[in-house]
Amino acid sequence: MTSPAIDPDRLEQEWEADREVLAELVANGDKPALPRAIDVSFRGPPEALDELADAAEELGFEVLESEAADDGGDPYLFLEIEQAADEASIRALTIRCIEIEARFGVEYDGWGCQAQTGKRK
């Protein structure tokens, strides 16, 4: 399947936010090359989120949960993927998520993860 074209301005907007999160992780002692669970969220009509949830495994994600929106709008779907959090890996993830946004008619709402220091907690 051909990936949907993505808006370069949309990618730049997301990448700017991504760089801030990556800098915060490093400030907290993160070792970006260490794999970890990264959650991503999407917001949209329930039917579109159901379709995305059904395709999640094929796309390399695991479904975490769905959640009603606090504002009474469209619900959220949270997915998880295991990967590193270095710049190249996160940029590739962001591109995939923007492509998912276009393919499924949902809104990509960002990613998050815990800093991985390599030390046991």
N, C-alpha and C positions, 0 to 999 in steps of 0.2 A: 504494500500500500504506500502511496506517495504521501509524504508529510505535508500538512497544510502550510501555506505561506504564512509567515509571521510578520507583523508590523515591526520594523526596526526601532521605531520610537517606543513601542510597548516594551520591547526587549530592553532597551536602554533604561527605561523607567524602573523595571524590575531589577536590572543589574545594579543600578545605583543603590537600591534598598538592600540587595544581596551583599554588596561590598561593606555596608554598615554592619550587617549581622556578622559577616566574616571577621571584621576588625574587632568586634565585641568578643567573639569566641576566642581569638588570639589573645586579647587582653585578659581573658580568664584562664590562660594557660593551655589552650587547645593545641593539639597536635593534628593538623588538618589531614594528614595522610592516613590516620587511623580510621578504619571503617566504623560506622555507627548507624543507629536507626535515625532516619530523617523523615519527619512527617511533613506532608504537603496537604493543603486544604483547597477545596473547590466549593463554590456556592452556585446554586442554580435551581431550576425547576426540579421537583422530585423525580419526574420521569427521566430527565437527563442525568441526574445523579445516580439513579438506579442503573441506567445503561452503562455509565462509567464504572460503577461498582462491579457490574457483571464482567467488564473487560479488564479490571484492575490487574489480575494475575497475568494475563496475556501481555500487559504493558509493563510488567516487572514490579508491580506494587502489591501490597497486602492491604486489605480494607481494615481500618482501625475502628471507625464508628461514624455514624451520622448524627447530626445534632440540629435541632430547631434554632433558628436565628433569634437572638434576643429582641430584635426590632420587629419581629413578626413577618419579616420578608422571607426570601428563599432560604431553605435549609443549607447546611454545610455537609460535606463528605470529607473525612480525613483518611488519607492513605499513608502508607509507610514504605520506605525503601531502605535497604542496607547499602551504604556506600561511604566513601571518603567525603570530606568537606573542604577540600582544597578548591582554589578558584576555578580550575578547569572542570572539576567534577560538578560543582554547583552551577556553573554557567551552562553546562550540558543539561543538568536537571531542569533548570529554569526554561531552557529552550523546549525540552520535552513537555513541560507543564503548559507552556503557552500553546504548543501544538495541540495538546489535549483540550485546552480551553476552546480552541477553534473547532476541533473535530466533534466535540460533544455538546457544544452550546452552553458551556458553563463558564464561570469566572474563576480564574486561578487567584488564590488569596494568599499565597506565600508558603514558606517552608520554615521549619525550626528543628533544632536538635540540641542536645546537651554537649557541652565542651568535653572532649576526650583528652585527658592529660597523660594517659598511659599508666597512671597510678590507681591502685585499687582503692575503693571507697570504703 
